[in-house]
Amino acid sequence: MPAGKSGRGSGDMQSAIAQVKAQQDRAARRGKRSGRQKVHDVKVYAKDWIIKLVTVALVAWLILTIDGVRREYADFRAEVVEVGGQVQATVGGSSQTAASKLKLSDGDTVTTGPQSYVTLVLGDGSGIAVEPNSELSIRLLEYARSGRRDRSLLVVSGAVTSLTGPQFGAESVLNIVTPGVRATGRAGALRVSYDPQSKTSMVQCLEGTARASSPAVAPFQLGPGLSARAQGYVLNPGGALDAASKASADAALAQLRGLQEPRNPSGLTDTERSLVRLADPLLSILGIAPGGWGYDAMAAARRSAAQKGLETLRTHIAEQQQPPEVLNPWTLEELRMDDAEKRRLMSAFLGGMLDGYVKQGNEWRLEATSRGNKHTRWMATEAGVRAVE
């Protein structure tokens, strides 16, 4: 073969090889670009879905939290679920005939006539049965996001039976008082009665344990089936319940348990409560507290209210010629104050009452705890008011 043709053939082959290689390089580059595009598309797709999921989660959290805050109001109301005979209610200062679904809050009362009764249920399933010829005043219904409930009821006359609900809480406290005694219980059942004519109080522990006390007698414990009896402030153990009292108590408790069943909380309710507790620091900053909104519902405001309340009580005690030997921690009966001022002052304290009053010689001491999550303890003496560590 001539040398010229051989050279041209070799050049053509090299050119062909170069073209093939160039095509392969272009294909490889296109493949890389295609791969990068696919990765990019996957990233964009994943990012869009993550944004959507986060948005849905935030919206769901917001809705559940708002609904959880709404549900908290149930712990600040006692709902009438059963009425028999003549029953009157005073709600917000206005008197009306009690009817099913009527809601009562702090300061409201129910009064039953002869052969009449009314049953109340609270948000956690706790029930209160008010017997004939009775008057019950709701002093305080309190709920904290820690799950603690503090409740205070006053038996003005007659008798009531209470049964705590399944969601009442291990740290929660129920105080049922008469003008002469206080019955304090946690989980369990109590019956408390008061005769205003003879000033006789009776406390019966039906289930669990309870403490009975009076302004003049230190608390002592009652086990199930035991009672305490008081004439004025003179309180003594009353022994075991008789057969008739036990049978009556069992019937009342069976009725209250029947009302608890349809009110057991759902899984959604538990979820909402957990979310609200998680959001409590933010809600507190915004002034959104259980049962209220604004500065007055914030922890700082409640501590301040308790401090000012003790300062006012300190002034009233100082105005008397002699400090009282005994002071009723829930009625302030021994102080010359009008009832409206008493109610206003006591609403600043945990349980709607003082923790205690002690007088030794000419020296005296008042103790109280502020409402809210912080539960700051305060002490008042003749020298002033201070927080107790």
Secondary structure, 3 states (H helix, E strand, C coil): CCHHHHHHHHHHHHHHHHHHHHHHHHHHHHHHHHHHHHHHHHHHHHHHHHHHHHHHHHHHHHHHHHHHHHHHHHHHCEEEEEEECCEEEEECCEEEECCCCCEECCCCEEEECCCCEEEEEECCCCEEEECCCCEEEEEEEEECCCCCEEEEEEEEEEEEEEECCCCCCCCCEEEEECCCCEEEEEEEEEEEEEECCCCEEEEEEEEEEEEEEECCEEEEEECCCEEEEEECCEEEEEEECCHHHHHHHHHHHHHHHHHHHHHCCCHHHHHHHHHHHHCHHHHHHCCEECCEECHHHCHHHHHHHHHHHHHHHHHHHHHCCCCCCCCCCCCCCCCCCCHHHHHHHHCCEHHHCCCEEEEECCEEEEEEEECCCCCCEEEEECCEEEEEC
